[in-house]
Amino acid sequence: MNILDKIVARKREEVIEAKQNKSVSELEKEDLFARKTVSLAAALRNASSPKIISEFKRKSPSKGIINDQVSPEVVTFDYANAGAVALSVLTDIDFFGGSFSDFLKARHANPVIPMLRKDFIIDEYQLYEAKAIGADVILLIAACLTPAEVVSLSQKAHELGLEVLLEVHNAEELAATIGENIDIVGVNNRNLKTFETSIETSIALSEQIPDSFVKISESGLKNAETIHRLHGYGYKGFLIGETFMKTVNPGTALADLQIDLTQQSNLNPLVL
């Protein structure tokens, strides 16, 4: 059993436990459930320069503890001030050290910026959870869902007013799961089964993603040169967590990258 299989198996247990603790009707009564969501897809589609989706992540299965000395409300507020187009906050507890508490602290500190609930969504119940904690976008990972599950979960997400980020790792996943209820396609440069990372994954898939979908690249994004290059392949957004989180001040790390991106754009107009 690889790490992705272990995570999904544990997630199924978590969902069963969560349903026993709080019903869907109770989630619908949460204050943030009625909040009007903010479109990340629109913000990215209208952007003329690379936009960063900054992530708050305490740890990961591949890296262990990344940063357990910072608070989500401070880091995400700094991200927003440094120009992040959106925030991503992990809510997986066992493997990534995240929580609903982290997400809610970030949400209250940043009431209007789009926020992605970063987790392994396998059940409709989790969509209601996402809405109840103030998420705008949910993640569907093609590697751990069937095409039919992607269809049903994305449709339900739209019914709840949530945007859908579909994460793929290869052409087969893309072809099998792309559909009308997907708003953003994210190409993860990290293989979730082996944790090997290569931006060539984003490059290879760039022309296979229809122009009607907003494209973002995820993982392995460490410098302005890489981001600028991928922007030339049509990627509008770049989800970055570890690169920022492993620093003492993640918000400052984003601000520094923004400066580098501006310089890179001035020095090297987009050329493939």
PETADA-V543560 format. One record per residue. N is the residue number from 1. D_CENTER is the distance of its C-alpha to the mean C-alpha in Angstrom with 1 decimal. Layout:
BEGIN
N_D_CENTER ; N_D_CENTER
END
This chain:
BEGIN
1_24.7 ; 2_21.7 ; 3_18.9 ; 4_16.6 ; 5_19.6 ; 6_20.3 ; 7_16.9 ; 8_17.2 ; 9_20.9 ; 10_20.2 ; 11_17.6 ; 12_20.4 ; 13_22.6 ; 14_20.4 ; 15_20.1 ; 16_23.9 ; 17_24.4 ; 18_22.2 ; 19_24.1 ; 20_27.3 ; 21_26.4 ; 22_25.2 ; 23_25.8 ; 24_23.9 ; 25_26.6 ; 26_26.1 ; 27_22.3 ; 28_23.4 ; 29_25.7 ; 30_23.2 ; 31_23.4 ; 32_19.8 ; 33_20.0 ; 34_22.0 ; 35_19.9 ; 36_19.4 ; 37_15.7 ; 38_14.7 ; 39_13.6 ; 40_10.7 ; 41_12.2 ; 42_15.5 ; 43_14.7 ; 44_13.4 ; 45_16.2 ; 46_18.8 ; 47_17.9 ; 48_20.5 ; 49_19.0 ; 50_15.8 ; 51_13.1 ; 52_10.8 ; 53_7.5 ; 54_8.7 ; 55_7.6 ; 56_10.2 ; 57_11.0 ; 58_14.7 ; 59_15.2 ; 60_14.3 ; 61_16.7 ; 62_17.4 ; 63_18.0 ; 64_19.2 ; 65_19.2 ; 66_17.4 ; 67_18.3 ; 68_19.8 ; 69_21.9 ; 70_19.7 ; 71_18.8 ; 72_15.5 ; 73_17.5 ; 74_19.0 ; 75_16.2 ; 76_13.9 ; 77_17.1 ; 78_17.9 ; 79_14.6 ; 80_15.3 ; 81_18.9 ; 82_18.1 ; 83_16.6 ; 84_12.8 ; 85_11.9 ; 86_9.1 ; 87_7.9 ; 88_5.2 ; 89_7.8 ; 90_8.6 ; 91_11.2 ; 92_12.7 ; 93_16.1 ; 94_18.0 ; 95_15.9 ; 96_13.5 ; 97_15.7 ; 98_13.5 ; 99_15.0 ; 100_15.3 ; 101_17.5 ; 102_14.9 ; 103_12.8 ; 104_16.1 ; 105_17.4 ; 106_14.5 ; 107_14.9 ; 108_18.6 ; 109_18.5 ; 110_16.5 ; 111_17.7 ; 112_16.9 ; 113_13.7 ; 114_10.8 ; 115_8.5 ; 116_5.4 ; 117_7.0 ; 118_5.3 ; 119_8.5 ; 120_10.8 ; 121_12.0 ; 122_15.5 ; 123_17.6 ; 124_18.1 ; 125_18.8 ; 126_15.3 ; 127_14.6 ; 128_17.5 ; 129_16.2 ; 130_13.0 ; 131_15.4 ; 132_17.7 ; 133_15.6 ; 134_14.7 ; 135_11.2 ; 136_10.9 ; 137_8.1 ; 138_7.6 ; 139_6.3 ; 140_9.5 ; 141_10.2 ; 142_13.5 ; 143_14.9 ; 144_15.5 ; 145_16.5 ; 146_19.6 ; 147_19.7 ; 148_21.4 ; 149_18.8 ; 150_16.1 ; 151_18.7 ; 152_19.6 ; 153_16.3 ; 154_15.0 ; 155_18.5 ; 156_18.5 ; 157_15.1 ; 158_16.9 ; 159_20.0 ; 160_18.3 ; 161_17.0 ; 162_13.3 ; 163_11.4 ; 164_9.9 ; 165_7.2 ; 166_9.3 ; 167_8.6 ; 168_12.0 ; 169_14.1 ; 170_17.4 ; 171_19.6 ; 172_20.8 ; 173_17.4 ; 174_16.8 ; 175_20.4 ; 176_20.4 ; 177_17.3 ; 178_16.9 ; 179_18.4 ; 180_19.3 ; 181_16.8 ; 182_13.8 ; 183_12.6 ; 184_10.1 ; 185_10.4 ; 186_8.2 ; 187_10.6 ; 188_10.0 ; 189_13.0 ; 190_13.3 ; 191_15.4 ; 192_14.3 ; 193_18.0 ; 194_19.5 ; 195_16.8 ; 196_18.5 ; 197_16.7 ; 198_17.9 ; 199_16.8 ; 200_19.5 ; 201_17.1 ; 202_15.4 ; 203_19.0 ; 204_20.4 ; 205_18.1 ; 206_18.1 ; 207_21.3 ; 208_20.6 ; 209_17.8 ; 210_19.9 ; 211_19.9 ; 212_19.3 ; 213_15.6 ; 214_13.4 ; 215_12.1 ; 216_9.4 ; 217_9.9 ; 218_8.1 ; 219_10.3 ; 220_13.9 ; 221_13.7 ; 222_16.5 ; 223_18.6 ; 224_19.4 ; 225_21.4 ; 226_18.7 ; 227_16.4 ; 228_19.6 ; 229_20.5 ; 230_17.4 ; 231_17.6 ; 232_21.0 ; 233_19.7 ; 234_18.0 ; 235_14.4 ; 236_13.6 ; 237_10.4 ; 238_9.4 ; 239_6.4 ; 240_8.8 ; 241_9.5 ; 242_12.7 ; 243_14.6 ; 244_14.6 ; 245_14.8 ; 246_17.8 ; 247_19.8 ; 248_22.0 ; 249_20.5 ; 250_16.8 ; 251_17.4 ; 252_20.4 ; 253_18.6 ; 254_16.3 ; 255_19.5 ; 256_21.3 ; 257_18.8 ; 258_19.1 ; 259_22.9 ; 260_22.6 ; 261_20.7 ; 262_23.5 ; 263_26.1 ; 264_24.7 ; 265_24.7 ; 266_28.2 ; 267_29.5 ; 268_28.0 ; 269_27.6 ; 270_25.3 ; 271_27.2 ; 272_26.1
END
